Amino acid sequence: MSEIAVNSLRKWRNDRGLNLDEACALLAKRGYSISSAKLSRMERDQEIPLDEIPTVQKVTGIPAKELAPEIAKIFEVGAAQ
């Protein structure tokens, strides 16, 4: 995962003053069930699974291009058509 995406997820959580467990509870209320261990890995250094990017974008408000800059062009191409 790129440094931008890592920072975006952690920034989203920190801006709300949430620890990992609290963030996971909030995400679950918004329809995205995730463990604190997985969220921590996503924040640190592992990629967000491609099929989860739209859901993560929806529940956090973080644009897909920030969550996965390396595939942002796919989203841009699809939106331009």
N, C-alpha and C positions, 0 to 999 in steps of 0.2 A: 504494500500500500504506500502511496506517496506520503511525504511529510505533510502536504496540504490537507489530505484527508484525515490523517491522524490528528492534526491540530484542530480540524473542524469538529470532529466528534468530541474530543476532550474539551474544546472551547464551549461547545453546546452544553455539555454537562456542567462545567465549571461556572459558566455564566448564570446557571440556575441554582448554583450552590448545592449541587447534589453529589452525594457519594455514589459509588457504583451501584449499590443495592437500591438506593432511592431512584436513580436514573432508570434502572431496569423495571422497577415498579411503575414508574410513569410511562415508560415505553409500552409496557404490557396493557395499561389502561387505554393506550392509543392504538392497540391492536398489533403490537410487535413484541412477542415473547422472546426474551433473550436472557441468558445467564450473565451474571456479573463477570465470570471468567471470560466468556466470549466477548463481551463489550470491552473488557480490559485489553484483550488481544487485538481487537479491531482498532482500539485507540493507539496501541503501541506500534504494531508492526505487521499485522496480517491483513490481507485483503478482505473486503466485504464481498461475500458471494454475489455474483452477478444477479442472480434471481432475487436477491434481497435488497438491492440498491433502490428500486422504486419504493419499497415499503419504508426503508430507512429515510429516504428523502421525504416521504409523506409525513411520517411521524415526528421528524426532527425539524423539517423545514430547510435542511441543508441541501443546496442544489446538487444534483447528480454530478455535475462537472467538478464539484469540490470533493465529493465522496470518492470519485474514480476518474480523475483527470485523464488517465491513460485511455479511457474509453468514451470520454466526453464527446468526441466527434461522432460517435454512433448516434447519440441522442440528438445532436445538432442536425445531422443529416435527416434523421427521421422527422424532426420537427419542421424542417425546411420543405418537405415534400407535401 
